[in-house]
Amino acid sequence: CTNEEIEAIKLALKHKADIKRLADVAGQVKTRQGLAVGAVWVLHQLCHRIGLIKALGHRREAKLVLWMVLARVIGQGSRLSAARMAQRHAVCDIFQLDSFNEDDLYKAMDWLNDRQHRIESSLFKGHYGDSRPQFYLYDVTSSYLEGVKNELGDWGYNRDGKKGKKQIVIGLMTDEEGWPIAIEVFRGNTQDTETVKNQILKMAQRFGAEKVTFVGDRGMIKSVQIAELSNERFHYISAITKPQIEKLIKDGIFQMSLFDEKIAEVADDGIRYILRRNPIRAEEIEAIRESKLNSLDRLIRQQNKYLSGHPRAQVEAALKKVCGKCKSFKIDKWVELTS
């Protein structure tokens, strides 16, 4: 007998005095899928640990906001999908909530917007106590909109590559370990640099930071932002552009020998420059140049083949086409083309 058959025989022998009743009960038993508990319970406990529940509070709106956070972790989607997901998970049981729909979630978002600063400050204090991080990382992104009714929606540099769509700009500030501190949404036409001042004011006024090193890319921290940071006696770390490097080399402040795999430091006019040759980036540049050169070589062979098969074709036209491609590849400074 199989193991299943042996177990069935054991069960029958155990109830041999009333085997008919056992058969009747088996026909009446039905199974039904209950609400999922595990994912919501685990995430709810994590929210307790990081202080998110304490920062939000225990009002109904706070619980709905918390569910939207958890729903984004379990499965990303809209407010409607979050409401439907709650019908498959034991959200109301764990959160001690009554039923809700997507309209309730949208109202909860309005409630959250009015209390954002207080919640961010509570999370900051709960995470750091009386101490303050010294390094702040900041960057922006954008998100396009399908509709046109968004209060902050506007035309701007679309990082999603979606033409004809309005967007919003989102700035996120974290500490050096990537722990989020504050987030802010700007109009869709806001330049990256224009968002920096708000972050400086947050650090100085709302979070009471005194020793700050602000880290941003070269498109984020420019002369105006450097002046604003200096006003608060904050430091900054950023990168400089290729033209700036070329000028510093021309002025004799940098020497090409300093661009080695060992880190070099140069101080000039109150600014510290950290120099290093990145071998990985050097290999990438070499591979890109080689790829461009191979593409140009293929085009030349195609044009030569066409010229040899069409006696009336003009060499000047073929050369012009190849020169145009060479210029678009930005390799015309070190590639010479002749007919």
Secondary structure in CASP SS format (residue, H / E / C, confidence):
PFRMAT SS
TARGET T0000
AUTHOR 0000-0000-0000
METHOD secondary structure of the structure
MODEL  1
C C 1.00
T C 1.00
N H 1.00
E H 1.00
E H 1.00
I H 1.00
E H 1.00
A H 1.00
I H 1.00
K H 1.00
L H 1.00
A H 1.00
L H 1.00
K H 1.00
H C 1.00
K H 1.00
A H 1.00
D H 1.00
I H 1.00
K H 1.00
R H 1.00
L H 1.00
A H 1.00
D H 1.00
V H 1.00
A H 1.00
G H 1.00
Q H 1.00
V C 1.00
K C 1.00
T C 1.00
R C 1.00
Q C 1.00
G C 1.00
L C 1.00
A E 1.00
V C 1.00
G H 1.00
A H 1.00
V H 1.00
W H 1.00
V H 1.00
L H 1.00
H H 1.00
Q H 1.00
L H 1.00
C H 1.00
H H 1.00
R H 1.00
I C 1.00
G C 1.00
L H 1.00
I H 1.00
K H 1.00
A H 1.00
L H 1.00
G C 1.00
H C 1.00
R C 1.00
R H 1.00
E H 1.00
A H 1.00
K H 1.00
L H 1.00
V H 1.00
L H 1.00
W H 1.00
M H 1.00
V H 1.00
L H 1.00
A H 1.00
R H 1.00
V H 1.00
I H 1.00
G C 1.00
Q C 1.00
G C 1.00
S C 1.00
R H 1.00
L H 1.00
S H 1.00
A H 1.00
A H 1.00
R H 1.00
M H 1.00
A C 1.00
Q C 1.00
R C 1.00
H E 1.00
A C 1.00
V H 1.00
C H 1.00
D H 1.00
I H 1.00
F H 1.00
Q C 1.00
L C 1.00
D C 1.00
S C 1.00
F C 1.00
N C 1.00
E H 1.00
D H 1.00
D H 1.00
L H 1.00
Y H 1.00
K H 1.00
A H 1.00
M H 1.00
D H 1.00
W H 1.00
L H 1.00
N H 1.00
D H 1.00
R C 1.00
Q H 1.00
H H 1.00
R H 1.00
I H 1.00
E H 1.00
S H 1.00
S H 1.00
L H 1.00
F H 1.00
K H 1.00
G H 1.00
H H 1.00
Y H 1.00
G C 1.00
D C 1.00
S C 1.00
R C 1.00
P C 1.00
Q C 1.00
F E 1.00
Y E 1.00
L E 1.00
Y E 1.00
D E 1.00
V E 1.00
T E 1.00
S E 1.00
S E 1.00
Y E 1.00
L C 1.00
E C 1.00
G C 1.00
V C 1.00
K C 1.00
N C 1.00
E C 1.00
L C 1.00
G C 1.00
D E 1.00
W C 1.00
G C 1.00
Y C 1.00
N C 1.00
R C 1.00
D C 1.00
G C 1.00
K C 1.00
K C 1.00
G C 1.00
K C 1.00
K C 1.00
Q E 1.00
I E 1.00
V E 1.00
I E 1.00
G E 1.00
L E 1.00
M E 1.00
T E 1.00
D E 1.00
E C 1.00
E C 1.00
G C 1.00
W C 1.00
P E 1.00
I E 1.00
A E 1.00
I E 1.00
E E 1.00
V E 1.00
F E 1.00
R E 1.00
G C 1.00
N C 1.00
T C 1.00
Q C 1.00
D H 1.00
T H 1.00
E H 1.00
T H 1.00
V H 1.00
K H 1.00
N H 1.00
Q H 1.00
I H 1.00
L H 1.00
K H 1.00
M H 1.00
A H 1.00
Q H 1.00
R H 1.00
F C 1.00
G C 1.00
A C 1.00
E C 1.00
K C 1.00
V C 1.00
T E 1.00
F E 1.00
V E 1.00
G C 1.00
D C 1.00
R C 1.00
G C 1.00
M C 1.00
I C 1.00
K C 1.00
S H 1.00
V H 1.00
Q H 1.00
I H 1.00
A H 1.00
E H 1.00
L H 1.00
S H 1.00
N H 1.00
E C 1.00
R C 1.00
F C 1.00
H E 1.00
Y E 1.00
I E 1.00
S C 1.00
A C 1.00
I C 1.00
T C 1.00
K H 1.00
P H 1.00
Q H 1.00
I H 1.00
E H 1.00
K H 1.00
L H 1.00
I H 1.00
K H 1.00
D C 1.00
G C 1.00
I C 1.00
F C 1.00
Q C 1.00
M H 1.00
S H 1.00
L H 1.00
F C 1.00
D C 1.00
E C 1.00
K C 1.00
I C 1.00
A E 1.00
E E 1.00
V E 1.00
A E 1.00
D E 1.00
D C 1.00
G C 1.00
I E 1.00
R E 1.00
Y E 1.00
I E 1.00
L E 1.00
R C 1.00
R C 1.00
N C 1.00
P H 1.00
I H 1.00
R H 1.00
A H 1.00
E H 1.00
E H 1.00
I H 1.00
E H 1.00
A H 1.00
I H 1.00
R H 1.00
E H 1.00
S H 1.00
K H 1.00
L H 1.00
N H 1.00
S H 1.00
L H 1.00
D H 1.00
R H 1.00
L H 1.00
I H 1.00
R H 1.00
Q H 1.00
Q H 1.00
N H 1.00
K H 1.00
Y H 1.00
L H 1.00
S H 1.00
G H 1.00
H C 1.00
P C 1.00
R C 1.00
A C 1.00
Q C 1.00
V H 1.00
E H 1.00
A H 1.00
A H 1.00
L H 1.00
K H 1.00
K H 1.00
V H 1.00
C H 1.00
G H 1.00
K H 1.00
C H 1.00
K H 1.00
S H 1.00
F C 1.00
K C 1.00
I C 1.00
D C 1.00
K C 1.00
W C 1.00
V C 1.00
E C 1.00
L C 1.00
T C 1.00
S C 1.00
END
